[in-house]
Amino acid sequence: MNTICKSFITYVLLLAVLFSSNDIVYGYGWGYQKNNDNKLPDVGKYGEMLKNHHAFYADMTNEKEIYLTFDNGYEQGYTEKVLNVLKKTGVHATFFVTGHYVEEEPELVKRMVNEGHIIGNHSYNHPDFTNMSKEAMKKELDMLEEAVAKVSAQKELTYLRPPRGTFNENTLKWADEFGYVHIFWSLAFRDWETNKQKGWKYAYDQIVNQVHPGAIVLLHTVSEDNAEALEKVIIQLKKEGYTFRSLDELMMKHTFAKDILF
């Protein structure tokens, strides 16, 4: 191959890269600027992205309302205690489960639904949606919905929490098209490391110090600290004037507001 031919091929490949770069959709990992001032955290450019796709990380309110959510990828023996506390305190939560969890703990999933909690979609196999096609993402969500329907009275799933909190413009748009509402969070901490638990007081302080009006709280049920702290947290936040709401109530509020505006 002569030099001119090689140069031409290189030029064509360079053009292909340049023109295709406009179609690249980068992936993001959910995060926010943590504060201990009991205020809504700063999420930067993510806030506008979520707003454009009817996704939520908090309830934009000045009212002392809070939304408890749990991620359940596997069982560590503490979910039953969490459910007992929620039942005792009259609080309803949303549990984002995976296919593995539904397969291994069908009775716990059934109990969640029977006691008035919501099951959310955390995918079947816990993949990174930003590396998948639209069809593959839909299959993941459909498989989880079918699995939940087989073991519980909840036949449809509305809320989606992407595995590892990864997302991009495509996955947000696709979830919209599938009829899902993305639910991120405005309060969380490293509670999932089962071999690095620090005691119930640590979990308690993390939640109480970060809480703010409209907070969507992400907790993991694999945490012994969370299970031990939960009742104390609920009692304290109620004393501070907080009301625990469900994601369905958040959606009703949002829908009602849109009806008034439009």
N, C-alpha and C positions, 0 to 999 in steps of 0.2 A: 504494500500500500504506500503510495507516494505521499510526500509532505502536504501537498495541497488537499488531497482527499482526507487525510487525518485532521487537518485544520477545519475543514468543512464539517466533519462529523462532530468534532468538539464544539463548534459553534452552534450546531443544531441541538445538541444535548443541553448546552447552556441555556438556550432560548426555552427549551422545554421545561427546565427547572424554574426559570424566571416566571413563565406564564402560569405554571401549575401552582406556584407559591401562593397565588391569590386565593386558591381553593383550600388551602390548609386551614383547619380549624383546630386551634390549640386546646389542650386539656388543662383544667385547673383543679387544684385541691382546695376544698372549702376551708376558710380560716378567717379570723377577725383579730382586731387589736384588742386584746384583753384589758379590762379595767376592773378595779375593785371599788368603783364609785356608785355602784347600783344604777348605772346608766346603760342605755343601748350601746353595744360596742360598734366601733367603726369597721365596716366591711369593705370600704373602698369601692372600686368599680363593680364589685360583685353585686352590690345593691341594685344598681340599674339593670344589670343583666337579669336578675331574678324578677324584678318588677315587670320587665318586658315579656316574661313567660309565665306570669301568674304563679310564681314560686314564692315560698316564704322562708324566712329564717327567724322571724319574730312577728308579733302582733304590734303594729305601729300605734300604740295607745299610751295614754298617760294613766289609765286605770291600772290598779294593782291586780292584774290577771296573769296567770302563769299556766304553761302547757307542759306536762310531763311526757317525755317519750323515752323509750328504752330500745336499744339494739340487742337482738338475740341471735347470735350466730351459732352458739353451742351452749350447753348447759353445764354449770359448775356447782349446782346444788342450792342456789340462792333465790331462784325465781319464785319458788313457793312462798318463801318468807316475804318477798316483795309483794306478791299478790295478797297475802294475809294482811299486810300493813295497809295496802290500798283499800281493801274491803273494810277494815276496821275504821279507817279515817274517812271513808266515803269519797275517795278520790278516784277518778277515772283517767286512764293513761292510754297511750298508743304504743304498741309493741311492733317494731320493725323486725320481721323474722326472715330467715333464709330457708332454702329447701332442706338443708341438713337439719336445721332445728325442727322443722315440721315433721320430718321423717323420724327423728329420734325422740321427740317430746310431743306427740299428738295430744295427749291428755292435758298438758299444760296449755297448749294452744286452744283447745276446746274450753278449758276453764277461763282463759282470758276473755273469750267471746261471751261465754255464759254470764260472766260477772260484769258485763257492760263495757269492757275495754275494746279498743279498735285494733285490728291487725293491719299493719302497713307492709308494703312490699320492699324488701331489702335485697331482692333478686333471688334466684334459685342457687346459683353457684358462686356468688360473691365476686363477679369479674369486674374489670374496669370498663365501664360502658364507653368511655371515650376511645377505646381501641376496637370497638365493635361496629358492625353495620347496623342499620336501622332494624333490619329483619331479625338479626341475632339478639338485639336488645329486647325486642318485643317478645321473642320466644322465651327469654329469661323471665320476663315479667309474667307472661301467660302461664308458664310452668308453675311458678310460685302461687299464683292465684288459684289454679286448679288444685294444687296440693292442699292449700288452706280450706278450700271448699269441701274437700273430701273428709276432713277431720273436724270441721266446725260448722256452726250455723251461719257464718259470714261467707257469702257467696261471691261478693265482689270486693276488690281492693281499690281504694281511691288515692291513698297517699304513698309516695315513693321517697325513700331515702337511698341515694346511690351508694354503693359499696365504697368505703374509704373516703366518702365525700367528694369523689371526682366527678367532674362535669365539664361540659362546654356548650357552645351555642347549639350544636346539633342535638345533644342529648336532652337539653332543656326543651327544644322545639319538638322533638319526637315524643317526649313524655306528654306534652300538651296534646299532640295528635292522638296519642293512645288513651287520653282521658284521665291522666294522672296529674296530681299536684305534687311538685317537689317540696319536701320539707327538710330544710337544713336546721341550723340551731344557732342560738346566741349565747348559750351557756354550756360549757363542757370542760372537762379536764382529763388527765391521763388516768382513767379509772380502770382500763381494760387489762392492765398488766397484772395478772393474777399472782405472780411471784414477787410483786413489789407493792403490796398493800401497806398502807401507812396508818391504819386505824380509823374508826368511825369519825373521830373528831376532824381529821383531815378532810374527808368527804363533806362533812357538815359545813366546815368553814369555806370550802371551795364554792359550794352552792349558795350559802347565805351571803357571802361577800360579793359574789358576782351577780346575784339576782337583780332584776330590774322589771318595771312594768312591761308586760307583753312578752316576757322571756319564753322561748322554746328551749327546754332543758333536754340535753342528751345525756343519758346515763346508760351504762352497760350492766346487765344483770349478772355477769360473771364476777362482779366485784363484791367481795364480802363486806368491804367498807360501806358501800352503797346500801346494802341490805340492812346493815346495823344502824346506819345513820338516817334512813328514810323517814321513819316515824317522827324522829326528833326534828327533822327538817320541815316536815309538813306542819307539825304543831307550831314551830317557831314562825313559819311564814304566814300561817293563819293569824297568829298573834299580831304580826306586822300589818295585817289587813289584806293579805293576798287571797284571791279566790282562784281555785284550781278549775280550769276549763278543759274541754276536749277539743281536738282539732275540728270536729264537726261544728262546734260552736264558733270557732274561728272562721270556718268557711261560710256559715250562715251570716255572720256579721259582715264579711267581705261581700257576699252576694247582695245583701240588703243595701249596703252602701252603694254598690254599682247601680242597683235598680233606682235609687234616689237620684244619682247623678245623671243617669242616662235614660 
